[in-house]
Amino acid sequence: MKKVKKILSFIISLVLVLAIISIGAIILNNIKTVNLADDYTSIYEDSKYEKSVYVTGANYIKQDVSCGYAVIEMFAKWTKNNEITEKYLYDKYGKVVTSTGKKFEEEMNKQFPDYKTTMYKYLKSSELIDKVYNSLSNGIPVPFEWAAKYEGEWTLHYSLIVGMDIPNDKVIILNPYGYEENISIKELLERTTFDAYDNMPIFLRLGFAFGIFEKNTIYIVEKK
């Protein structure tokens, strides 16, 4: 009986410790998220951003396997490569290997050896806008992570930014759920920070808290 009580006491103590650690990690991540929101409004008056930028030759496809694979396929088609498809990637691995940001970066670098893909996470609002604008100015679309709705439910999602018109407060996004989105910069940031995500499940909160998922994350692709 004493042994059972000791085991139960240990289990209860372990659960309490894990709960405290998890709550602390969530609180720290919330603080980190709040700190991302710097004042970006000067972009509307900055002459650097007065020209709208748009990447030609990119088109959305509707995902059949995963959003990560679909974005890679969209990027491949933009490079005139019709061999890299969702089916090709799934057949190659027998599973989805782009569920985390770092793995998506790795797969982009594997599939496009003539380009270097760099993942930037937890960017300040102004930094994210600037990096996206610079990439589009160089004629290269920007894969990124954000919150997107599928059949009325929020999800963690990959999509492709192909245009930005700052004076008219418009960002153009190819969403592999099967459509093009035109949204404001404010909405973009609400969704890249996942602030737009209503009632986020605890497992996703823990995923962000412990670094499995990332906020304000984009992938800048550069020609080698």
C-alpha positions in Angstrom: 0.0 0.0 0.0 2.8 2.4 0.9 4.5 1.6 -2.4 1.3 2.5 -4.3 0.9 5.7 -2.4 4.5 6.6 -3.3 3.9 5.9 -6.9 0.7 8.0 -6.9 2.5 10.8 -5.1 5.3 10.8 -7.7 2.8 10.8 -10.6 0.9 13.7 -9.1 4.1 15.6 -8.5 5.3 15.0 -12.0 2.0 16.1 -13.5 2.1 19.3 -11.4 5.7 20.0 -12.5 4.8 19.5 -16.1 1.7 21.7 -15.8 3.7 24.5 -14.2 6.4 24.2 -16.9 3.8 24.2 -19.7 1.9 27.2 -18.3 5.2 29.1 -17.9 6.2 28.3 -21.5 2.8 29.5 -22.8 3.1 32.8 -20.8 6.6 33.4 -22.1 5.5 32.7 -25.7 2.5 35.1 -25.3 4.9 37.8 -24.1 7.2 37.0 -27.1 4.3 37.4 -29.4 3.2 40.7 -28.0 6.8 42.0 -28.5 6.6 41.3 -32.2 4.1 44.1 -32.7 6.3 47.1 -33.3 5.0 50.2 -35.1 5.2 49.5 -38.8 2.9 52.3 -39.9 5.8 54.4 -41.2 5.8 52.1 -44.3 2.8 54.0 -45.6 4.9 57.2 -45.8 8.2 55.6 -46.7 9.2 56.2 -50.4 10.9 52.8 -50.4 7.5 51.1 -50.5 5.6 53.5 -52.8 5.9 51.1 -55.7 3.7 48.0 -55.7 5.6 44.7 -56.3 4.2 41.6 -57.9 5.7 38.3 -59.0 4.5 37.1 -62.3 4.2 33.5 -63.4 3.0 32.1 -60.1 -0.5 30.4 -59.8 -2.3 28.7 -57.0 -3.0 25.0 -56.9 -5.5 23.3 -54.7 -3.8 20.9 -52.3 -4.5 17.2 -52.4 -1.9 16.1 -49.9 -0.6 18.9 -47.7 -0.2 22.7 -47.8 3.6 22.4 -47.5 3.8 20.1 -50.5 1.3 22.3 -52.4 3.4 25.5 -51.8 6.5 23.6 -52.9 4.7 22.6 -56.1 3.5 26.2 -56.7 7.1 27.4 -56.3 8.3 24.6 -58.6 5.9 25.6 -61.3 7.0 29.2 -60.9 10.5 28.1 -61.7 9.1 26.2 -64.8 9.7 22.8 -63.1 6.6 20.6 -63.6 8.2 17.5 -62.1 8.0 18.5 -58.5 4.4 17.9 -57.4 2.6 17.0 -54.3 2.3 13.4 -55.6 6.0 13.3 -56.4 6.9 14.4 -52.9 4.5 12.1 -51.2 5.6 9.1 -53.3 9.2 9.9 -52.5 8.8 9.9 -48.7 5.5 8.0 -48.2 4.5 10.7 -45.7 4.4 14.5 -45.2 7.8 15.8 -44.1 7.0 19.5 -44.0 4.9 19.7 -40.9 7.4 21.9 -39.1 9.0 25.1 -40.3 12.6 23.8 -40.2 11.6 20.7 -42.2 9.9 22.9 -44.8 13.1 25.0 -45.1 15.1 21.8 -45.5 12.8 20.5 -48.2 12.9 23.7 -50.1 16.7 23.6 -50.2 16.6 19.9 -51.3 14.2 20.5 -54.1 15.6 23.7 -55.4 19.4 23.4 -55.3 19.8 26.5 -57.5 18.3 28.6 -54.7 19.0 29.1 -51.1 16.0 29.2 -48.8 16.4 30.8 -45.3 13.8 30.5 -42.6 13.1 33.7 -40.5 11.0 33.3 -37.5 9.6 35.6 -34.8 10.3 38.7 -36.9 9.1 42.1 -35.8 6.1 43.3 -37.9 8.3 45.9 -39.7 11.0 43.3 -40.3 8.6 40.8 -41.8 7.1 43.4 -44.1 10.5 44.6 -45.3 11.8 41.2 -46.0 8.7 40.2 -48.0 8.8 43.5 -49.9 12.5 43.0 -50.8 12.0 39.5 -52.0 9.1 40.5 -54.2 11.1 43.4 -55.5 13.7 40.8 -56.5 11.0 38.9 -58.4 10.8 35.9 -56.0 7.6 34.8 -54.2 7.7 34.2 -50.4 6.5 31.0 -48.7 5.2 31.7 -45.2 3.3 30.3 -42.2 0.0 31.7 -40.9 -3.4 31.0 -39.6 -6.0 30.2 -42.3 -9.6 28.9 -42.2 -10.6 25.6 -43.8 -14.3 24.8 -43.8 -14.8 27.5 -41.1 -12.0 26.2 -38.8 -8.7 27.8 -38.1 -5.6 25.9 -39.1 -1.8 26.3 -39.2 -1.1 26.7 -42.9 1.6 27.4 -45.5 0.8 29.7 -48.4 2.8 31.9 -50.9 2.9 35.7 -51.0 3.2 36.9 -54.6 2.4 40.6 -54.4 2.4 43.7 -52.1 0.9 47.1 -52.7 1.6 49.1 -49.5 0.1 52.4 -50.6 -3.2 50.6 -51.2 -2.7 48.3 -48.2 -2.9 45.1 -50.1 -1.1 41.8 -49.9 -1.7 39.1 -52.5 -1.5 35.5 -51.4 -1.9 32.2 -53.2 -3.6 29.9 -50.8 -3.4 26.1 -51.5 -6.9 25.7 -50.0 -7.8 26.7 -53.6 -7.9 30.5 -54.1 -6.1 33.8 -54.2 -6.5 36.1 -51.2 -6.2 39.9 -51.2 -5.9 41.1 -47.6 -4.6 44.1 -45.6 -1.2 44.3 -44.0 -2.9 44.4 -40.6 -4.8 41.1 -41.3 -1.6 39.5 -42.6 0.1 40.3 -39.3 -2.8 39.1 -37.2 -2.6 35.8 -39.0 1.2 35.4 -39.1 1.2 36.0 -35.3 -1.8 33.6 -35.0 -3.7 36.3 -33.0 -6.6 35.7 -35.4 -6.8 32.0 -34.4 -9.9 31.8 -32.2 -9.9 29.3 -29.3 -6.5 27.7 -30.2 -6.4 24.1 -28.9 -4.0 23.6 -26.0 -1.8 21.2 -28.0 -1.2 24.0 -30.5 -0.5 26.5 -27.7 2.1 24.0 -26.3 3.5 23.5 -29.8 4.2 27.2 -30.1 5.4 27.5 -26.5 8.0 24.7 -26.9 9.2 25.8 -30.4 7.6 23.1 -32.5 5.7 25.8 -34.4 6.7 29.4 -35.0 5.1 32.8 -35.4 5.8 35.6 -37.9 7.7 33.1 -40.0 8.7 33.5 -43.7 11.1 31.8 -46.1 13.3 34.0 -48.1 14.5 32.4 -51.3 17.6 33.7 -53.1 19.2 32.7 -56.4 22.6 31.2 -55.8 
